[in-house]
């Protein structure tokens, strides 16, 4: 699924960005597309799948003749699921590599920390995994928004989870266990809103860290 979303994201991001890039370089020059995600560490399974999807899309496009007669070139960077690393990569891809667009971001926190540089540079970003509801609304106060997404965000997913638990399965007492990252806490807020609409209040709302292996205390409270 991540590979399929990544292929779609690559196609959409490339199409959206290249239109503003026509005629700015020679016909033989490759169009650079940044790919930023966690290719090592705990989120690497999603990051590698995303990167593979982008590679498939770029390969298909290049075999078909590229875009406006020019090949696409991937510039990939491993953000290690770290906010500060994502910020460094964004600046490097924009200022050094001169990318036309960027595809990526697995982690909501990395997206929120990094994409402001793309917004300032007016370079489109296509998020294809980061699902925090605020990701595409970070710059709502600005006249133009260069941040896009093709995956279902948390304010869509949370009501679906609540619908399954409360309406279909009839659970009246539910608990929320959310990790301490931006992704986890934004998702928790969306779940609480979705539960409130159903007239249900979580019996416990507990937090854990991503690397925790023992959540006995949180489960006992629930």
C-alpha angles and dihedrals in degrees: 000000000000090000092051093049090047092053090050092046092051092052094047095045093048093049094047094048104039095061089069091046100055113126096008095107140026118282092248096054116103120239108236119223118188120222114195123179146113106287092165131038133032097329095043096107090064093038095052092046089051092049091048090053092052091049091052091050094048092047091052092048094048092048088053092055103278124253120316086347095305130108123241120238123201118218105192128191132182110230091183088218087283121134095214092049090050090054091052091049093049091054092046095049092048102040104029106025095034094215119193093214139349130226123196147048116154096180122063093214093054091048094051092048096045111034096069087077091056090047091053091047092046091236115145119241122196113202109201102172112016103100105181106134093229095056096093094033097055092104101035089130092062125085093234129037120201096179118100138169137193100188124087109267125224096260086063097040097046096060089048091054092047092047090054095046102039107026105030100032098030098228111166099179116052133166129207121219110184130173120244097247125103088258093054097045096044088049091049090055091051091050092051091051091049091049092049090057088056091048093248127129119199112249089217135011110196134177131214136177121249094246096046114123098182121058097163093125093053093046092049090054090050 
